[in-house]
Amino acid sequence: MLSRKLTSEFLGTATLIATVVGSGAMATALSNDVGIQLLINTIATVFVLYILITLLGPISGAHFNPVVTGVDFFTKKIKGKEFSLYIIAQLAGAAVGAIVANLMFEYSAIYISEKERTGAHLLLGEVIATAGLILIIHLALKQKEDKKIARLVAAWIGAAYFFTSSTSFANPAAVFGRMFSDTFSGIAPKSAPLFVLAEIIGGLLGYLGFKALTSKARSGK
């Protein structure tokens, strides 16, 4: 049922963003070392991604990410109505997740971030992080390794937290939700549009990379 899928996407995205924002707030409370803060944030995100994808994947596909949903729409795996409702559920879940995390750490429910994330180097990081995510998901599906997707995605995002300059948002819903919290993981609203654009470009490149790796070569004459 579509309602179950939408509930899964809402709850999954809310839990993911609550984890990202909450672990970021906890990290800054526990340490002044930025490296340790990032490590705490990363570990929490990796663990929750594995749990959410494993348990909610069979219900909705565990997208939690408009780029993932967008690629499915582009490849005609889902129709326009389902695509639109998935995006709404993901964005609503992201906002609720951030608000819940804010309240857990005694911030205002809506605590708009002032943390600017600008520069071509950060945008390149988002392109790479998102391209890798889409490439991994589709290669795993193509190779019938569906049961490994939770581990593969969690591992990629965990690695990308450390090797990309942007710390791997790789998700427009995450960008949207993280605007609502001026904490370690926040992003200022004015920085958000270019991050989302970079993620869309990354998603396209990731899918093109997948096609390049899996398309059968045409026989020449």
C-alpha positions in Angstrom: 0.0 0.0 0.0 1.2 3.5 -0.8 0.3 4.8 2.6 2.6 2.3 4.2 5.4 3.3 1.8 4.9 7.0 2.7 4.9 6.3 6.4 8.1 4.3 6.0 9.7 7.2 4.1 8.6 9.7 6.6 9.7 7.8 9.7 12.9 6.7 8.1 13.9 10.2 7.0 12.9 11.6 10.4 14.9 9.1 12.2 17.9 9.6 10.0 17.9 13.4 10.4 17.2 13.2 14.1 20.3 10.9 14.4 22.5 13.3 12.3 21.5 16.4 14.1 21.3 14.8 17.6 24.6 13.0 17.4 26.1 16.3 16.2 24.7 18.1 19.2 25.9 15.3 21.5 29.4 15.4 19.9 29.9 19.1 20.6 28.7 18.5 24.2 31.2 15.7 24.7 34.3 17.1 23.0 35.9 20.3 21.7 38.0 18.3 19.2 36.4 18.6 15.7 37.9 15.3 14.6 36.2 13.5 17.5 33.0 15.4 16.9 32.9 14.2 13.3 33.7 10.7 14.3 30.8 10.6 16.8 28.5 12.0 14.1 29.7 9.5 11.5 29.4 6.4 13.7 25.8 7.3 14.7 24.8 7.9 11.1 26.4 4.7 9.8 24.6 2.6 12.4 21.2 4.1 11.9 21.5 3.9 8.1 22.2 0.2 8.3 19.2 -0.4 10.7 16.8 1.8 8.7 17.6 0.4 5.3 17.5 -3.2 6.5 14.1 -2.9 8.2 12.3 -0.3 6.0 13.8 -1.3 2.7 11.3 -4.1 2.2 8.4 -1.6 2.8 9.3 1.4 0.8 12.7 0.8 -0.7 14.3 2.9 2.0 15.0 5.9 -0.2 15.0 8.7 2.5 16.5 10.8 -0.3 14.9 12.8 -3.1 17.8 12.0 -5.4 17.3 8.3 -5.0 13.6 8.7 -5.6 14.3 11.0 -8.6 16.5 8.4 -10.3 13.7 5.8 -9.8 11.3 8.3 -11.4 13.7 9.1 -14.3 14.1 5.3 -15.0 10.3 4.8 -14.8 10.4 2.5 -11.7 7.9 4.8 -10.0 5.1 7.0 -11.4 4.7 10.8 -11.0 2.2 10.6 -8.1 4.3 8.3 -6.1 7.5 10.3 -6.8 5.8 13.5 -5.6 4.4 11.9 -2.4 7.7 10.3 -1.6 9.4 13.7 -1.8 6.8 15.3 0.4 7.1 12.5 3.0 10.9 12.8 3.0 11.0 16.5 3.4 8.4 16.5 6.1 10.3 13.7 7.9 13.5 15.6 7.7 12.0 18.7 9.2 10.4 16.7 12.0 13.6 14.8 12.7 15.6 18.0 13.1 12.9 19.5 15.4 12.8 16.4 17.6 16.6 16.5 17.9 16.5 20.2 18.8 14.0 19.6 21.5 16.0 16.6 22.9 19.0 18.9 23.4 16.9 21.8 24.8 17.2 24.1 21.8 14.3 25.9 20.2 12.2 23.5 18.2 13.0 25.5 15.0 16.6 26.7 15.3 17.5 28.0 11.9 21.2 27.3 11.1 23.6 30.1 10.5 26.4 27.8 9.5 27.4 28.7 6.0 28.9 26.0 3.8 30.2 27.7 0.7 32.8 27.2 -1.9 33.4 25.1 -5.1 35.4 22.5 -3.1 32.4 21.7 -0.9 30.1 21.5 -3.9 32.5 19.1 -5.6 32.4 17.0 -2.4 28.6 16.8 -2.7 28.8 15.8 -6.3 31.2 13.0 -5.5 29.3 11.8 -2.4 26.0 11.7 -4.2 27.4 10.2 -7.4 29.0 7.4 -5.4 25.8 6.7 -3.5 23.7 6.3 -6.7 26.3 4.3 -8.4 26.6 1.8 -5.4 22.8 1.4 -5.1 22.3 0.6 -8.8 25.3 -1.6 -9.2 24.1 -3.6 -6.2 20.6 -3.9 -7.6 22.0 -4.9 -11.0 24.2 -7.6 -9.5 21.3 -8.9 -7.4 23.0 -7.9 -4.2 19.9 -6.3 -2.7 20.6 -7.7 0.8 24.0 -6.0 0.9 22.6 -2.5 0.1 22.3 -1.5 3.8 25.9 -2.4 4.5 27.2 -0.8 1.2 25.3 2.5 1.6 26.2 2.8 5.3 29.9 2.1 4.5 29.9 4.6 1.6 28.4 7.4 3.7 30.7 6.6 6.6 33.7 6.8 4.4 32.4 9.9 2.6 32.0 11.7 5.9 35.7 11.7 6.1 37.0 11.8 2.6 34.7 14.5 1.1 35.2 18.2 1.9 31.4 18.6 2.5 31.2 15.7 5.0 28.7 14.0 2.6 25.2 15.3 3.0 24.4 13.5 -0.4 20.7 14.1 0.2 18.5 17.1 -0.5 16.2 16.0 2.4 19.1 16.1 4.7 20.0 19.6 3.5 16.4 20.7 4.1 16.2 19.2 7.6 19.6 20.4 8.7 18.6 24.0 8.0 16.4 23.8 11.0 19.2 23.2 13.5 22.1 25.6 14.2 24.3 22.9 15.6 27.4 20.9 14.4 25.5 19.4 11.5 23.5 22.4 10.4 23.6 24.3 7.1 22.5 27.9 6.6 19.4 28.3 4.2 21.4 30.4 1.8 24.0 27.7 1.4 21.3 25.0 0.7 20.3 25.7 -3.0 23.8 25.1 -4.4 24.2 22.0 -2.2 21.0 20.5 -3.6 22.0 21.4 -7.1 25.4 19.7 -6.6 23.5 16.6 -5.3 21.2 16.5 -8.3 24.3 16.7 -10.6 26.0 14.0 -8.6 22.9 11.8 -8.9 22.9 12.2 -12.6 26.6 11.4 -12.9 26.2 8.4 -10.7 23.5 7.0 -12.8 25.4 7.7 -16.0 28.4 6.0 -14.5 26.3 3.0 -13.7 25.0 2.8 -17.3 28.5 3.1 -18.6 29.6 0.2 -16.5 26.7 -2.1 -17.2 25.6 -1.3 -20.8 26.4 -4.0 -23.3 28.8 -2.9 -25.9 27.3 -2.5 -29.4 28.9 -4.8 -31.9 30.7 -2.9 -34.6 30.8 -3.8 -38.2 
